[in-house]
Every structure is written in structure tokens, then in C-alpha cells.
């Protein structure tokens, strides 16, 4: 079996022809001549030892072998593209890859990034949010902010921020709800429920208050939005709600007891930082975390 791999140009020509069903269209996409595409396909067919296309009118059609091979080639090319994206941040020696939840980024981190930018104008932050956190083992992040104290010989976690859930409502409801005592205030507006914690707050059942449920939502950011839209009272993370509270989009109900939430940890590798910018960002986060505590 041939051990040498075919040229990348042949694989690109094959992939384009397989997708477009035409040598002519493939040539247009790759800015080559039709004869160049045909030559690349012939070279690839010699490498695999069988035909990959059959003629179909003015176009071409994949053979059974070509169908299978096109899946392999498409996957290989996507892997190359993903690999390039993975190393893209390393082009800038002042880049920092920071992973955290989208809710934390929107509520606490984003309003403070201008401070980091002002202190280190050349620093480029790559923010990897919750939707991609499952890929941390594939993406070489520099810093992680999460509720987990990550251990291991090459990981160092330090406490960053304590958190608690507090009751919030929309600006339009605040004037009516703020004067009401606890627990009466909870009967004066519907409750916005966290799908993962349907009891709303651990002490609610013991209060014996007849409450109304407005809506059940699984995403913290949407519960905050629902409160802002006057749908009721939500229990949300102080850190997630900080930006909305500061802008007056929602108001806290201080008479409602808060609920402790897991502490946030800042994690980095114990190895030498990839760039000096990583250490600077780590120190800055520790500094602003201490101020905000």
C-alpha cells in the first residue's frame, strides 16, 4: 500500500469537485483551470487505485468508492481548519485565552475588561464561554474561571469570588415591591423559576406563602431578562446580575434572604506561562476579584 500521502492540492480539488459535481465549478472555486482540476483528480485516482468519479452528462458523479472517500477527505480538511483555528491565538504574543461561563462574562467580567485594556493596551483576550467549555481538553486555554477547584500536579486554583443568589425584579415593579415586607413580597408578583432548582429558594416552602409561578427557564441569563421584562421576581447570581443592577435594568429586593452559591475559582497552569501576558491577566483578575469581594 502507498504510504506517501497525496498532495493537499489534489485533496482540495477532489473535495470541491465532490461538493459541486463539476470540474468547471471546482476550477472556479479554487481559481484553477479545468484541466488542472482534472489532472489533480487523475493523480488522486492513481493514488487510491480506483475511479472516484463517473461522467454524468456535463458533470461528474461520485462512485461508491468516491462517496466513502469524500467523507474521509472532508473530515480531514475540517480537522486541518480546526487545527489552524486552535493555534490562531498564538500568533499574538500578547494574547490570553480565558474560559468562563457566558453569564459570568456578561454580568461581571465584560464591564471590567476596559480596565484591563487600559492597563495593558496590547493585550488581546480570547474569551471562551460556556458553550465551548466542554472542549477545554481540546483547546489550550491559559486561564479558567469556574465553580470547580481544579486539581492536579500542573494546575493551580485560587479563590476568586464568593457569590450568592438574590431576588431581583424589573425597574417598573420595584416601586411597588420594595416597600413590601418579607415574605409578603413573594406573593405580590409571580416567581421566575430555575428549571434546575424548582424550589426557587431553599427556605421558600417553610414560609408558607401562596406564590404564583410565572415561567420556568433553564438559562440564568434568560431568567435575568425575564425579570427585566417585568415577568416577575427571579433569584439570580449576584455576579451574573451585577451589570444589569448597575444600569438600573433590574432592582434587588433586599428584604428577600439571599442564598449562598458556589465560590468561583481562577485556575492556571503551574508551568511557566505561555506568554508574560498570561501572568499579567492572572494577577489583574486576582486584584479586581479582591476589590469586588
Secondary structure, DSSP 8 states (H G I E B T S, - for coil): ---S---HHHHHHHHHHHHHS-HHHHHHHHT--HHHHHHHHHHHHHHHTS--EEEETTEEEE-HHHHHHHHHHHHHHHHHHHHHHHHGGGGSTTEEEEE--HHHIIIIIHHHHHHHHHH-TT-EEEEE-GGGGGGTTTS--SEEEESS---STTEEEEEEEEEEEEEEEEHHHHHHHTTS-TTGGGGSS-EEEETTBTTSSTTHHHHT----EEEEES-HHHHHHHHHTTS-EEEEEHHHHHHHHHTTSEEE-TTS--EEEEEEEEEEESS--SSHHHHHHHHHHHHHHHHH-
